[in-house]
Amino acid sequence: MPPSHSNLQYWNHIIETKCIDIFLSSTLPGNGIVYTIYCLCKRKGIPTLFFHISLMPFTVILMDDWERP
């Protein structure tokens, strides 16, 4: 489901007013809020990094684009 217009407005406002220059997330963009922020950052050219806990012990995967792991 696409994000609501008010959700987009809110996060766009936060990114613009706080001068966000990188987006770090401990989860993949599976829910609406993380996906909304991810899409806005990608559109604005802001780097994105996702930390994904692997099934292998003591292993964390770092991704800059969850659509191209």
Rosetta blueprint (number, residue, H / E / L):
1 M L
2 P L
3 P L
4 S L
5 H H
6 S H
7 N H
8 L H
9 Q H
10 Y H
11 W H
12 N H
13 H H
14 I H
15 I H
16 E H
17 T H
18 K L
19 C L
20 I L
21 D L
22 I L
23 F E
24 L E
25 S E
26 S L
27 T L
28 L L
29 P L
30 G L
31 N L
32 G H
33 I H
34 V H
35 Y H
36 T H
37 I H
38 Y H
39 C H
40 L H
41 C H
42 K H
43 R H
44 K H
45 G L
46 I L
47 P L
48 T E
49 L E
50 F E
51 F E
52 H E
53 I E
54 S L
55 L L
56 M L
57 P L
58 F L
59 T L
60 V E
61 I E
62 L E
63 M E
64 D L
65 D L
66 W L
67 E L
68 R L
69 P L
